[in-house]
Amino acid sequence: MGMQIHARSFNQILLPQIHLPSLYLPPSCNFISGKWGLKKEKKVLGSWARRKKVCIVSSSNVGAPLWENWVPEKGSKAPLLSDVLWPSAGAFAAMAILGKIDQILAPKGISMTIAPLGAVCAVLFATPASPGAKKYNVFVAQIGCAAIGVLAFSLFGPGWLARSAALAAAVAFMILTRSVHPPAASLPLLFIDGVKLHHLNFWYALFPGAAGCILLCLIQEMVCYLKDNLKF
């Protein structure tokens, strides 16, 4: 609870308001005509207020919004076992299939099991109703951000400047196109730092990110069907 302090000197000069995180309410405070007043007694709070009278007034619950970000959503119920099992099974199946594709593409030095696809699994399977899970957001953000990473690498080469410019451009692109998909923001950084991906050039915009998302979206449909029809 935030506390608001109004101070008056003995010559009735109003001092600036001071905010202290204190719960102490001096007994010299009383309520007069809708305003907090002071009794005749001279109350001293600490050495700094040796010649000042203070009255602490409690304000509205200022600290509440801060704690609301650190607690679960109010009224949320514990998930069913099926709500946990089917998304987890979908993530396992997705990585297993992508890993099998990796074995086929290994001679070409290409991998489908890139880290951003793990984040895509979490968005698509755990929060399918969220804006980030919309198909438009997924594919527009994946393709656009990947292309931005290739362009930034071509202009600035490897290093902090390319990473910073690519990430800033990726965030701006997603906002402008209304296709915010958080996992896509890591694609530019992955390309800039991934030497094995540089030979793909602008093909990186379609592979492996967008190509992998096609598979993940198909698995998402199965996961959503199982969650809706097989509950336990």
Number of C-alpha atoms within 10 A of each C-alpha: 14 16 19 18 17 17 20 17 13 11 7 10 9 11 13 10 11 11 13 12 9 13 12 11 13 14 10 16 17 12 9 9 6 6 8 13 15 19 11 8 8 14 19 14 14 9 7 8 13 11 15 18 22 23 22 21 18 15 11 11 10 10 10 11 9 9 8 11 9 8 8 8 9 7 6 7 7 7 8 11 11 16 20 13 14 22 25 17 13 23 21 12 14 23 18 13 14 18 15 14 15 17 13 11 13 12 8 8 10 17 18 21 20 15 13 18 24 15 14 24 26 17 22 27 26 21 13 18 11 11 16 21 24 17 16 16 19 26 20 20 30 33 21 23 29 30 23 25 29 26 18 23 24 14 10 15 15 17 11 12 14 23 23 14 16 28 22 13 19 26 18 14 18 21 13 10 13 14 24 25 26 19 21 31 25 21 29 31 24 17 24 24 16 11 10 11 19 16 9 15 15 16 15 23 23 18 19 20 24 22 16 19 21 14 13 24 20 11 21 24 15 15 23 19 12 16 19 11 9 11 11 9
